[in-house]
Amino acid sequence: MHRYDSVMSSSPAPEKPLVPTSSLNRALNILGDRWSLMVVQEAFLGASRFEEFQANLGAPRSTLSMRLQCLTEAGVLEKRPQSTSGMRMAYHLTPHGLALFDSMMLMWSWGVRWGVSTGRSPTEFVHLDCGEAMTAELHCRGCGEQLTLHSCSYVSNADAAGDKAPPARLHRRRLSPEHAGSVELVDLLGDRWTALTVSAQYFGIRRFDAIQNFLGIASNILTDRLRTLELAGVFERRLYAASPARYEYRLTDKGKDLYPHALAMMAWADSSREDGAGPPVMIRHQCGAKVEPRAACSACHGELVMHDVAITRLTRPVARQLEQALTV
């Protein structure tokens, strides 16, 4: 059993590449793409028709068609007739897709807490049960306490098989330095390699060569992701050798606050495993219980369910301005 806090301080390499084989990788194979993540977001916000998705996202028809098809094949969306005639189809979240509610709430809440430009993401939340404005936290179902990077430990499961990288490489829009601080939500959490680079930190992997070997990532891709994460304030670079100058990357408080979202994504992916061997990486809370996370209200700590949360998001003109800022 490894504690995340001890791993973060000593930086030993785990005995096997846990991140590339973990259930987080399984989740990112489905959602580790900017357009796919935005499609799921719009589905949670009420979009169902192709024309609605396209109008809200501004995606090319071919791009949108591909993402809708991939999400349908992954069991996140399903097609249903729009009317009794059955001539036109709409896309709706399946039960498996609806189970992403916790991770979506944590993603949106992270953006709000850290003042991130969120585009069309919700910006205000009210928990109807207690009537208070709130953001989402992740709590342990066993003891009720909040789950954080340093309150959890992990152990690898040698019997579980990992998930390979997706065969098709989806397009990622490259961020310019001047925009890195304004488009974080979908470009940080909606990019597979960026999320995996962050996740390597959870296991104490902080130096360029170690991250590259740990993830099996090309050096130019890793350089781009590290620069983006540093400019976005998720990583900070620290000198560990002076001659020649060598640096390692460490999570800031903003970066550590991404851990609950990663944990929720892992739990979502674990819920669909059918091999019977369990997840490749098992997480325990400091209370001793196996982690079964639940999204909770920051005001009353009650469990969040979709019909008990009222949300507000940016108006379309403001959202369009932010979308234009993505064009590089």
N, C-alpha and C positions, 0 to 999 in steps of 0.2 A: 504494500500500500504506500503510495507516494502522496505527500501533502503538497498542494500547489505553492504554499508559502515557502516551504523549504526548497522546492525546485526552483522557484523564482530567485532565491538568494544564492544558490550554489551552481546553477546551470549545468547539471550533469545531463548527458544525452540519454533518453530512455532506451531500454534494451531493444526496442523495435520501433519502426516509424508509426507512432500511434495516430498522428493527425491524418496522414494519407489513407489509413485504413479505418478510421473512426466513423461513427455514424454521422458526424458533422459533414464529412466528405460525401456521404450518401445523400444528405439533404442538399448540399451545394451542387451535386450533379443535376438536381432538379431546379433549384432556385438560385444558383450562383451565376446569374445573368441579369443584367440591368433591366431589360425589357420584360423578362419573365417575372421578376419581382414586382414591377410596376403593374403588370396585368393582374397578379394576385391581389395587390393593393386595391386596384379599382374594383375587383370582384367583391372584396370586403366592403367597399364603399357603395355598392349597389349596381354597378355596371353589369350587364349581361349580354347585350347585343353587340355584334361586331362593330357596328357604327358608333356605339357609345365608347367602346374601348379606343377606337381610332380617333374620335373627336377629343377625348380626354387626354390621350397620350401623344397624339401627333405621329404615330408610328407608320412607316410605309406598310401598305397592305400585305406585301409578301412577308415582311418581318413579323407583323402581327399574326398572320395566318400560321407561320411556323411555330411561334410561341404558344398559341392556343392549342395547336395540335400536340406539341410536346407536353404541355400541362395536362391535356386530356389523356394522353397515353400513360402519363405518370399517375393518373388517378386523382389529381388535384381538382380538375374540372370535369364536368360532364355536359354533353349536349342534350338539350330538351327542346321540343317544339315551342315556338313563341306563342302559338295560338292553336285553336282546335283544328285548323286546317292542316297543320303540320308542315306547311310549305317552307317556313323559315325557322332556323334553329337559334337558340340562345345558349349561352355558357353559364353554368352555375357551379358553385363550389360543392364538391362531394363532402361526405362526412370526414374523409381524410383531409380534404382541403380546409374545411371548417376548423379542424384541429390545429391549424396554423395560427389561430386567433392569439394565443399567448405570445408567440414570437413576433407577430405583427404589432401587438400592443407594446411589447418591449422595444421594438425597433423605433416606433413612433415616439415613445416616451424618451428614449435615449436622445433623439433629435431635439426634443423640447428641452430636456435638462441641460444640454450642452450648446443651445443656441444655434443649432445646425440649420442651414437653409434646407427646407424640407419639400419644396415644390408643391405637389398636390397632396402631400401627406397631412393627416389631421394635426392640429396644433393645440387643441384644448380638449380636455376630457372631464366628464362628470360621472362619478359613480352613483347611479340612481338609488342604490340601496341606502347609502348614507347621505346622499345629496351634496357631497363635497367635490370640489375640483381636485384632481389628482393626476399622478402619473403611475404607470405600472411598475411594480417590483416583482421579483421572483422569490418565492418563499418555499421552504421545505414542507412537504405535506405531513412529514412525521412530527416535527417539533414546532412548526409554524414560524420559525425564524427566517430571516432574509438570507438568500444564497448569494455569496460573493466568491470571488476568485480565491481568497485566502481562508474561506470557511469550508472548502471542499477538498477532497483527496480523490485520487484515482488509482485504479489497478487495471492492468491489461488482461484480456481474456484470450488466452492462446488458442482456445477451441473455436473462436468466432472468425469467420472469413470477412475480410474487408471488401469495400466496393471500389472497383476500378474507376478511373477517370472517364468522363463521358466521351464517346467516340467522335462526336461532332463538336468542333470548336466554334462557339458562338461569338459574335462580334462584341468587343468591348471598346467603348469610346475612350480614347486616351485623353487624360486631363492635362491641361496646361497649368503651370505653376500658379498663374494669377487666379485660376478658378478652383484650385484644390480645396480652398477653405469654404466654398459656397455650395458645393453639390455633394456633400459627404454621404447623405443618407442612402441614396440608391447606388452611388458609385463605389461606396465602401462596402456596404452590406449586400449589394447586388453584383459582386464580382468574385468569382470562385477563388482566384489566386490571391486576391487581397484578403479575403476572409481566412484562407489557410495560412497566409503569412502572419496574420494576427494570432491565429490559434497556436502556431509554433511557440509563441511566447509563453503560453500557458504551461508548457513543458520545459521551460528554461532554455530554449534554443534562441540565442540572441545575436550571434555573429554571422556575417554574410555567408561564409563557406558552410557553416553548420546548418543554417536555414536552407541553403541550396541543396545540400545533400539530404537533409531531412525530408524535404518536400519533393525532390526530384524536379525542380523548377529551373528553367533556362535563366542564365545570368542576366540577360537584358530585361526579361519580364520581372525578375526579382528586383533589379535596380529601379525599375519604374514604380513597382508597388511600394518599396521602401521609401522612395522619395515622396510619393503621394501621401503615405501614412505619416511621414514626418511633417510635411507641410500642413496636413490636416490636424496636427496636434495629438494624434493617437500614439505615435512613437516619439521618443527623444533619442538623439544620438549622443553617446558618451565615449570619450577617449579612454582606451584601456592600454595602449602602447604608444610611446612617443616617437620612437625611431625604428622604422618608419611609423607615421601616424596610422593607427588602426582604431576602428570604432566598433562599438556594439550598439544594438538597438534595444531600448527598454520601453515598456508600456507606461504611458502617463496615467494619471487618474482617469482621464477621459477614455483612454484605451482599456483600462481595467474594467470600466463600467460596461464594456461590450460583452463581458463574460456571460452574464445572465442570458443574453440573446443567443449566444452560441450554445449554451446549455439547453435552452428551450428547443433549438433546432435539432440538437442531438436526440432529445427525448421524443420529438416528433418523428424523426427517422427511425428510432428504435421501435416505436409503436407499430411499424409496418413490417418488421422483420418476421420472416416465416421459417427460418432455418432451424429454430429451436435451440441454437447454441448460445443465444444471448448476444448483447452488444460487444463489439471489440474492445471498448473502453468503458469500464463501469465506474460510476461516481458515487461517493459517499459523503454525507454531510458530517460536520463535526459532532453532531448529536449521536452519530453511530448508525443512522438509518441510511439505507440505499436511497439515493436522491430520486424522489418523485416530485418534480417541480410543479408549482401552480402559480399563475399570474395573480397578483394581489394588489389591492388599492393601497396607495401610499398614505391615505388619510385614515382609513379604518382597518386596514389589513385584511379585509374580507376578500374572498376569492372572486375574481372577475369572470363573468360570463357575458357573452356578446350582447344579449338583449338587455343587460343592466348597465351598459355603458353608452352615454351620449357623447358624440364627438362633433367637433367643428373643424373645418379645414379652410385653407386659403381660398379666396375667390378666384375665379378663372383668369381674369386679367393679370393678377399678381403671379399666378402659377405659370402663365404663358411667358411672362418676363423671365422667370427663373429657368424655364425650359430653353429660352433663347440663349441664356448664359452658358448652357451646356455645349453650344456649337463652337467648335474649336477649328 
